[in-house]
Amino acid sequence: MNQGIKFFIFLMIFPVLGVQGQAKSQKLNVFFIVSDDLNCDLGAYGHAQAITPNIDRLAQQGVLFGNAHNQYPWCAPSRASFMTGLYPDQTLVKKLRIYLRQALPKVITLGQKFRKENYHSVRIGKIYHYHNPRDIGTAGHDDNYSWDQTVNPFGRDKIEEYKINTLKPKSYGGTLSWLAADGTDEEQTDGIGATETIKFLDRCRKWRKLFFSFWTLSTSYTIRSTEKIF
């Protein structure tokens, strides 16, 4: 997106069931949810009209940040920042369409670090930059070193992109654009991502292995898809 961006981030940590050496290592599973272009209009932040009971419960069980700030007014630099723990002045990622390794060839990302610690690192949806909705269903400017497994959801919202109302055709990022999408949540890109995330978590319970999973929502079904998980 070529405009200011806000991230609403959930970090969930689960005990590992049946992993050998658990008592000694105390390693835990990590489920990281990133929501793109979402402000604080949530019940957890006191919004009177937002009905988000599961997100609210998650906030009550964890930590709710009331004074958090993104690192840069564009999404790609912000994403590079939280994936590396570095400021944009250090990553040198200050534009949208750039691969992280172009700026930092030898950097160790968050997902890569978990892989080194014998975690199964998974990305479901967008973490590094891609243009939305143009690049839905692709890996975009992803970093292959960060993941053991990736899923690129592709839903009805992408197929019916031609229905989007916009003040500037085919330019949705910095232009007022809207669509009352047809179909069910499960048909949309975020709904498909939510379904794939549930399947992955179910598989992990059977595998009894450590996992580090990123799930990102970046389209119009953000709240309902997140509620589906919880």
JOKAFEN-V510056 format. One record per residue. N is the residue number from 1. RES is the residue in one letter. SS is DSSP state (alpha for helix, beta for strand, coil for the rest). PSI is psi in degrees with one decimal (none if undefined). NEAR is the number of other ideal C-beta (glycine too) atoms within 8 Angstrom. Layout:
BEGIN
n	res	ss	psi	near
N	RES	SS	PSI	NEAR
N	RES	SS	PSI	NEAR
END
This chain:
BEGIN
n	res	ss	psi	near
1	M	coil	141.6	11
2	N	coil	42.3	6
3	Q	coil	172.0	8
4	G	coil	148.2	5
5	I	coil	147.7	12
6	K	coil	141.3	9
7	F	beta	137.4	11
8	F	beta	113.4	9
9	I	beta	129.8	9
10	F	beta	134.4	11
11	L	beta	115.4	9
12	M	beta	136.0	10
13	I	beta	125.8	7
14	F	beta	144.1	8
15	P	beta	145.4	6
16	V	coil	126.2	12
17	L	coil	120.1	6
18	G	coil	10.7	6
19	V	coil	127.9	10
20	Q	coil	136.8	4
21	G	coil	13.5	6
22	Q	alpha	-42.5	11
23	A	alpha	-32.6	5
24	K	alpha	-45.9	5
25	S	alpha	-31.6	6
26	Q	coil	30.4	6
27	K	coil	140.2	9
28	L	beta	153.8	8
29	N	beta	148.9	12
30	V	beta	128.5	13
31	F	beta	112.2	13
32	F	beta	119.0	12
33	I	beta	124.9	14
34	V	beta	128.1	12
35	S	beta	127.2	13
36	D	beta	136.3	14
37	D	coil	43.0	7
38	L	coil	127.5	9
39	N	coil	-161.1	4
40	C	coil	24.9	7
41	D	coil	72.5	7
42	L	coil	154.2	13
43	G	alpha	-36.4	11
44	A	alpha	-24.7	11
45	Y	alpha	14.7	9
46	G	coil	14.3	5
47	H	coil	126.9	9
48	A	coil	-26.0	4
49	Q	coil	-14.4	5
50	A	coil	125.2	9
51	I	coil	94.4	5
52	T	coil	63.9	12
53	P	alpha	-37.7	8
54	N	alpha	-41.6	10
55	I	alpha	-40.5	15
56	D	alpha	-41.9	11
57	R	alpha	-38.7	9
58	L	alpha	-41.2	12
59	A	alpha	-38.2	10
60	Q	alpha	-32.2	7
61	Q	alpha	-15.7	5
62	G	coil	-137.7	9
63	V	coil	128.0	3
64	L	coil	119.0	7
65	F	coil	119.8	5
66	G	coil	-3.8	5
67	N	coil	51.8	4
68	A	coil	148.0	5
69	H	coil	141.5	4
70	N	coil	160.6	9
71	Q	coil	-18.2	9
72	Y	coil	149.6	9
73	P	coil	10.7	6
74	W	coil	153.7	14
75	C	alpha	-43.0	10
76	A	alpha	-46.1	14
77	P	alpha	-37.1	14
78	S	alpha	-42.1	14
79	R	alpha	-43.7	11
80	A	alpha	-33.9	15
81	S	alpha	-49.7	15
82	F	alpha	-16.6	11
83	M	alpha	-15.2	13
84	T	alpha	-16.7	13
85	G	coil	16.7	5
86	L	coil	150.7	10
87	Y	coil	156.1	7
88	P	alpha	-31.4	14
89	D	alpha	-21.4	5
90	Q	alpha	-39.0	6
91	T	alpha	-28.3	15
92	L	coil	14.6	8
93	V	coil	102.1	13
94	K	coil	20.0	7
95	K	coil	176.5	8
96	L	coil	-58.4	10
97	R	coil	78.0	7
98	I	coil	137.8	11
99	Y	coil	138.9	7
100	L	alpha	-40.3	16
101	R	alpha	-15.4	9
102	Q	alpha	-34.2	6
103	A	alpha	-38.9	9
104	L	coil	81.2	11
105	P	coil	-30.8	5
106	K	coil	12.6	4
107	V	coil	147.8	10
108	I	coil	113.4	7
109	T	coil	170.8	12
110	L	alpha	-48.7	10
111	G	alpha	-38.5	16
112	Q	alpha	-38.1	12
113	K	alpha	-42.6	9
114	F	alpha	-38.0	11
115	R	alpha	-41.5	13
116	K	alpha	-24.0	7
117	E	coil	17.5	8
118	N	coil	28.9	5
119	Y	coil	155.4	11
120	H	beta	108.6	11
121	S	beta	123.2	15
122	V	beta	137.6	14
123	R	beta	126.4	15
124	I	beta	106.7	14
125	G	coil	-164.2	15
126	K	coil	128.4	10
127	I	coil	-60.4	12
128	Y	coil	176.5	14
129	H	coil	137.7	12
130	Y	coil	154.0	13
131	H	coil	136.0	10
132	N	coil	124.0	13
133	P	coil	1.9	11
134	R	coil	-42.7	6
135	D	coil	11.5	9
136	I	coil	135.8	15
137	G	coil	-2.4	8
138	T	coil	172.8	7
139	A	coil	-11.4	6
140	G	coil	-138.7	10
141	H	coil	55.3	10
142	D	coil	167.2	12
143	D	coil	106.8	13
144	N	alpha	-25.5	5
145	Y	alpha	-16.4	8
146	S	alpha	-16.4	14
147	W	coil	148.6	13
148	D	coil	-25.8	6
149	Q	beta	141.8	8
150	T	beta	151.3	9
151	V	beta	128.0	11
152	N	coil	88.7	9
153	P	coil	149.4	13
154	F	coil	110.0	9
155	G	coil	-172.8	14
156	R	alpha	-32.5	10
157	D	alpha	-33.8	15
158	K	alpha	-43.4	11
159	I	alpha	-36.1	7
160	E	coil	31.0	10
161	E	alpha	-31.1	8
162	Y	alpha	-16.3	4
163	K	alpha	-9.5	7
164	I	coil	132.2	10
165	N	beta	128.5	6
166	T	beta	152.8	12
167	L	coil	-15.8	5
168	K	coil	104.5	6
169	P	coil	134.5	4
170	K	coil	23.7	5
171	S	coil	90.7	8
172	Y	coil	-23.1	9
173	G	coil	-50.3	9
174	G	coil	19.9	6
175	T	coil	142.9	9
176	L	coil	117.5	5
177	S	beta	146.7	9
178	W	beta	155.6	7
179	L	coil	125.6	10
180	A	coil	92.3	4
181	A	coil	143.2	11
182	D	coil	162.7	5
183	G	coil	178.4	6
184	T	coil	166.2	6
185	D	alpha	-40.2	11
186	E	alpha	-16.5	7
187	E	alpha	-15.9	9
188	Q	coil	162.2	17
189	T	alpha	-46.7	15
190	D	alpha	-36.4	17
191	G	alpha	-39.5	16
192	I	alpha	-40.6	13
193	G	alpha	-40.3	16
194	A	alpha	-42.9	14
195	T	alpha	-43.7	10
196	E	alpha	-35.1	11
197	T	alpha	-43.4	12
198	I	alpha	-43.2	10
199	K	alpha	-42.5	8
200	F	alpha	-44.2	13
201	L	alpha	-37.3	10
202	D	alpha	-41.2	8
203	R	alpha	-39.4	8
204	C	alpha	-35.3	12
205	R	alpha	-36.9	8
206	K	alpha	-38.1	6
207	W	alpha	-30.0	7
208	R	coil	47.8	8
209	K	coil	159.0	8
210	L	coil	139.4	11
211	F	beta	150.2	13
212	F	beta	111.3	14
213	S	beta	129.3	16
214	F	beta	131.5	13
215	W	beta	125.3	14
216	T	beta	139.3	14
217	L	beta	134.9	16
218	S	coil	14.8	11
219	T	coil	-166.1	13
220	S	coil	-8.6	8
221	Y	coil	26.1	14
222	T	alpha	-57.6	13
223	I	alpha	-48.1	10
224	R	alpha	-34.9	9
225	S	alpha	-39.0	15
226	T	alpha	-41.7	16
227	E	alpha	-30.1	11
228	K	alpha	-37.6	11
229	I	alpha	-40.6	11
230	F	coil	none	8
END
